[in-house]
Amino acid sequence: MGCKKIDQRDAMVRLIRGVAGVVRIDPKRSAPGRGAWVHPRRGCVQAVKAGGLSRTFRRETRIEIDLVEGLQRLGIAVDDVGTTGASVGAATGGSGTR
């Protein structure tokens, strides 16, 4: 979502559209419905915009929290690297998710 690179699910964090269109972090990666995947990297998370999420979720969305801060509060380490990620098949062995 943020850097638009494909990677394995365990290397990413899932965002969901919650009640009233508010974006939430899905730490267990199992909430029902459409999800958006993002690397837990500061650059990737900050690149996520409500407009892009609205396209992904096919409905209007709002981001009401600082996603980086939200991830850190959940104990998910956020790398300070940029938005570079593995491209299709590179470090993922060919299978991944967007």
CYANA upper distance limits for C-alpha pairs under 8 A (distance plus 0.5 A):
  1 MET  CA      5 LYS  CA      8.03
  1 MET  CA     36 ALA  CA      6.91
  1 MET  CA     37 TRP  CA      6.24
  1 MET  CA     38 VAL  CA      5.75
  1 MET  CA     44 CYS  CA      8.21
  1 MET  CA     48 VAL  CA      7.27
  1 MET  CA     98 ARG  CA      7.17
  2 GLY  CA     38 VAL  CA      6.27
  2 GLY  CA     39 HIS  CA      7.89
  2 GLY  CA     43 GLY  CA      8.20
  2 GLY  CA     44 CYS  CA      4.86
  2 GLY  CA     45 VAL  CA      6.45
  2 GLY  CA     46 GLN  CA      7.88
  2 GLY  CA     47 ALA  CA      5.39
  2 GLY  CA     48 VAL  CA      5.48
  2 GLY  CA     83 THR  CA      8.01
  3 CYS  CA     38 VAL  CA      8.22
  3 CYS  CA     39 HIS  CA      8.42
  3 CYS  CA     43 GLY  CA      8.39
  3 CYS  CA     44 CYS  CA      5.80
  3 CYS  CA     47 ALA  CA      7.63
  3 CYS  CA     83 THR  CA      5.80
  3 CYS  CA     84 THR  CA      7.35
  3 CYS  CA     85 GLY  CA      7.71
  4 LYS  CA     98 ARG  CA      7.43
  5 LYS  CA     84 THR  CA      8.31
  5 LYS  CA     85 GLY  CA      6.20
  5 LYS  CA     86 ALA  CA      6.68
  5 LYS  CA     87 SER  CA      6.07
  5 LYS  CA     88 VAL  CA      7.82
  5 LYS  CA     98 ARG  CA      7.29
  6 ILE  CA     85 GLY  CA      8.07
  6 ILE  CA     86 ALA  CA      6.95
  6 ILE  CA     87 SER  CA      6.26
  6 ILE  CA     88 VAL  CA      6.07
  6 ILE  CA     96 GLY  CA      6.19
  6 ILE  CA     97 THR  CA      5.89
  6 ILE  CA     98 ARG  CA      5.48
  7 ASP  CA     11 ALA  CA      7.14
  7 ASP  CA     12 MET  CA      7.85
  7 ASP  CA     85 GLY  CA      8.02
  7 ASP  CA     86 ALA  CA      6.63
  7 ASP  CA     87 SER  CA      7.78
  7 ASP  CA     88 VAL  CA      7.72
  7 ASP  CA     91 ALA  CA      8.33
  7 ASP  CA     92 THR  CA      6.48
  7 ASP  CA     95 SER  CA      8.11
  7 ASP  CA     96 GLY  CA      5.24
  7 ASP  CA     97 THR  CA      6.22
  7 ASP  CA     98 ARG  CA      7.54
  8 GLN  CA     12 MET  CA      7.46
  8 GLN  CA     92 THR  CA      6.68
  8 GLN  CA     95 SER  CA      7.49
  8 GLN  CA     96 GLY  CA      5.00
  8 GLN  CA     97 THR  CA      6.54
  9 ARG  CA     13 VAL  CA      7.99
  9 ARG  CA     37 TRP  CA      8.34
  9 ARG  CA     96 GLY  CA      7.36
  9 ARG  CA     97 THR  CA      6.97
 11 ALA  CA     39 HIS  CA      7.06
 11 ALA  CA     40 PRO  CA      8.22
 12 MET  CA     37 TRP  CA      6.56
 12 MET  CA     38 VAL  CA      5.85
 12 MET  CA     39 HIS  CA      4.95
 12 MET  CA     40 PRO  CA      6.61
 13 VAL  CA     25 ILE  CA      8.07
 13 VAL  CA     26 ASP  CA      7.85
 13 VAL  CA     27 PRO  CA      7.53
 13 VAL  CA     29 ARG  CA      7.89
 13 VAL  CA     37 TRP  CA      6.08
 13 VAL  CA     38 VAL  CA      5.83
 13 VAL  CA     39 HIS  CA      6.53
 13 VAL  CA     40 PRO  CA      6.75
 14 ARG  CA     25 ILE  CA      6.71
 14 ARG  CA     26 ASP  CA      5.83
 14 ARG  CA     27 PRO  CA      7.45
 14 ARG  CA     29 ARG  CA      6.22
 14 ARG  CA     35 GLY  CA      6.59
 14 ARG  CA     36 ALA  CA      6.08
 14 ARG  CA     37 TRP  CA      5.08
 14 ARG  CA     38 VAL  CA      6.97
 15 LEU  CA     23 VAL  CA      7.14
 15 LEU  CA     24 ARG  CA      6.20
 15 LEU  CA     25 ILE  CA      5.11
 15 LEU  CA     26 ASP  CA      6.02
 15 LEU  CA     35 GLY  CA      6.07
 15 LEU  CA     36 ALA  CA      5.53
 15 LEU  CA     37 TRP  CA      6.71
 15 LEU  CA     38 VAL  CA      8.14
 16 ILE  CA     23 VAL  CA      6.18
 16 ILE  CA     24 ARG  CA      5.87
 16 ILE  CA     25 ILE  CA      6.80
 16 ILE  CA     26 ASP  CA      6.88
 16 ILE  CA     31 ALA  CA      8.16
 16 ILE  CA     33 GLY  CA      8.15
 16 ILE  CA     34 ARG  CA      7.20
 16 ILE  CA     35 GLY  CA      5.31
 16 ILE  CA     36 ALA  CA      6.87
 17 ARG  CA     21 GLY  CA      5.97
 17 ARG  CA     22 VAL  CA      6.19
 17 ARG  CA     23 VAL  CA      5.15
 17 ARG  CA     24 ARG  CA      6.72
 17 ARG  CA     34 ARG  CA      8.22
 17 ARG  CA     35 GLY  CA      7.87
 17 ARG  CA     57 PHE  CA      7.45
 17 ARG  CA     61 THR  CA      7.33
 18 GLY  CA     22 VAL  CA      5.65
 18 GLY  CA     23 VAL  CA      6.26
 18 GLY  CA     24 ARG  CA      6.59
 21 GLY  CA     59 ARG  CA      8.04
 21 GLY  CA     60 GLU  CA      6.76
 21 GLY  CA     61 THR  CA      4.97
 21 GLY  CA     62 ARG  CA      6.42
 22 VAL  CA     61 THR  CA      6.18
 22 VAL  CA     62 ARG  CA      5.32
 22 VAL  CA     63 ILE  CA      6.44
 22 VAL  CA     64 GLU  CA      7.32
 23 VAL  CA     61 THR  CA      7.03
 23 VAL  CA     62 ARG  CA      6.52
 23 VAL  CA     63 ILE  CA      5.81
 23 VAL  CA     64 GLU  CA      7.80
 25 ILE  CA     67 LEU  CA      8.40
 25 ILE  CA     70 GLY  CA      8.10
 25 ILE  CA     71 LEU  CA      7.93
 26 ASP  CA     30 SER  CA      7.56
 26 ASP  CA     31 ALA  CA      7.05
 27 PRO  CA     74 LEU  CA      8.07
 34 ARG  CA     57 PHE  CA      6.80
 35 GLY  CA     56 THR  CA      8.45
 35 GLY  CA     57 PHE  CA      7.73
 36 ALA  CA     53 LEU  CA      7.89
 36 ALA  CA     56 THR  CA      7.30
 36 ALA  CA     57 PHE  CA      8.23
 36 ALA  CA     98 ARG  CA      8.39
 37 TRP  CA     97 THR  CA      8.34
 37 TRP  CA     98 ARG  CA      6.89
 38 VAL  CA     44 CYS  CA      7.02
 38 VAL  CA     45 VAL  CA      7.01
 39 HIS  CA     44 CYS  CA      6.46
 39 HIS  CA     45 VAL  CA      7.41
 39 HIS  CA     85 GLY  CA      8.45
 40 PRO  CA     44 CYS  CA      7.53
 40 PRO  CA     45 VAL  CA      7.09
 40 PRO  CA     71 LEU  CA      8.40
 40 PRO  CA     76 ILE  CA      8.08
 40 PRO  CA     77 ALA  CA      7.44
 40 PRO  CA     78 VAL  CA      5.47
 40 PRO  CA     79 ASP  CA      6.93
 41 ARG  CA     45 VAL  CA      6.59
 41 ARG  CA     78 VAL  CA      5.60
 41 ARG  CA     79 ASP  CA      5.05
 41 ARG  CA     80 ASP  CA      6.51
 41 ARG  CA     81 VAL  CA      6.64
 41 ARG  CA     82 GLY  CA      7.36
 41 ARG  CA     83 THR  CA      7.42
 42 ARG  CA     46 GLN  CA      6.47
 42 ARG  CA     68 VAL  CA      7.06
 42 ARG  CA     78 VAL  CA      6.55
 42 ARG  CA     79 ASP  CA      6.46
 42 ARG  CA     80 ASP  CA      5.80
 42 ARG  CA     81 VAL  CA      7.11
 42 ARG  CA     82 GLY  CA      7.29
 42 ARG  CA     83 THR  CA      8.25
 43 GLY  CA     47 ALA  CA      6.58
 43 GLY  CA     80 ASP  CA      7.83
 43 GLY  CA     81 VAL  CA      7.23
 43 GLY  CA     82 GLY  CA      5.23
 43 GLY  CA     83 THR  CA      5.42
 44 CYS  CA     48 VAL  CA      7.31
 44 CYS  CA     82 GLY  CA      7.54
 44 CYS  CA     83 THR  CA      5.51
 45 VAL  CA     67 LEU  CA      7.14
 45 VAL  CA     68 VAL  CA      6.99
 46 GLN  CA     67 LEU  CA      8.08
 46 GLN  CA     68 VAL  CA      7.95
 48 VAL  CA     52 GLY  CA      7.31
 48 VAL  CA     53 LEU  CA      7.72
 49 LYS  CA     53 LEU  CA      6.86
 49 LYS  CA     63 ILE  CA      8.47
 50 ALA  CA     54 SER  CA      6.50
 50 ALA  CA     61 THR  CA      6.42
 50 ALA  CA     62 ARG  CA      6.24
 50 ALA  CA     63 ILE  CA      6.63
 51 GLY  CA     55 ARG  CA      6.99
 51 GLY  CA     60 GLU  CA      8.28
 51 GLY  CA     61 THR  CA      8.01
 52 GLY  CA     56 THR  CA      6.80
 53 LEU  CA     57 PHE  CA      6.42
 53 LEU  CA     60 GLU  CA      8.49
 53 LEU  CA     61 THR  CA      7.10
 54 SER  CA     58 ARG  CA      6.03
 54 SER  CA     59 ARG  CA      5.59
 54 SER  CA     60 GLU  CA      5.27
 54 SER  CA     61 THR  CA      5.72
 55 ARG  CA     59 ARG  CA      7.30
 55 ARG  CA     60 GLU  CA      8.41
 57 PHE  CA     61 THR  CA      8.34
 65 ILE  CA     69 GLU  CA      8.31
 65 ILE  CA     70 GLY  CA      7.38
 66 ASP  CA     70 GLY  CA      6.60
 67 LEU  CA     71 LEU  CA      6.60
 68 VAL  CA     72 GLN  CA      6.81
 68 VAL  CA     78 VAL  CA      7.43
 69 GLU  CA     73 ARG  CA      6.65
 70 GLY  CA     74 LEU  CA      6.93
 71 LEU  CA     75 GLY  CA      7.01
 71 LEU  CA     76 ILE  CA      5.67
 71 LEU  CA     77 ALA  CA      7.71
 71 LEU  CA     78 VAL  CA      7.70
 72 GLN  CA     76 ILE  CA      5.68
 72 GLN  CA     77 ALA  CA      6.53
 72 GLN  CA     78 VAL  CA      7.26
 86 ALA  CA     90 ALA  CA      6.34
 86 ALA  CA     91 ALA  CA      6.38
 86 ALA  CA     92 THR  CA      7.77
 87 SER  CA     91 ALA  CA      8.05
 88 VAL  CA     92 THR  CA      7.58
 88 VAL  CA     94 GLY  CA      6.64
 88 VAL  CA     95 SER  CA      8.03
 88 VAL  CA     96 GLY  CA      7.82
 89 GLY  CA     93 GLY  CA      5.56
 89 GLY  CA     94 GLY  CA      4.10
 89 GLY  CA     95 SER  CA      7.04
 89 GLY  CA     96 GLY  CA      8.43
 90 ALA  CA     94 GLY  CA      7.41
 92 THR  CA     96 GLY  CA      6.86
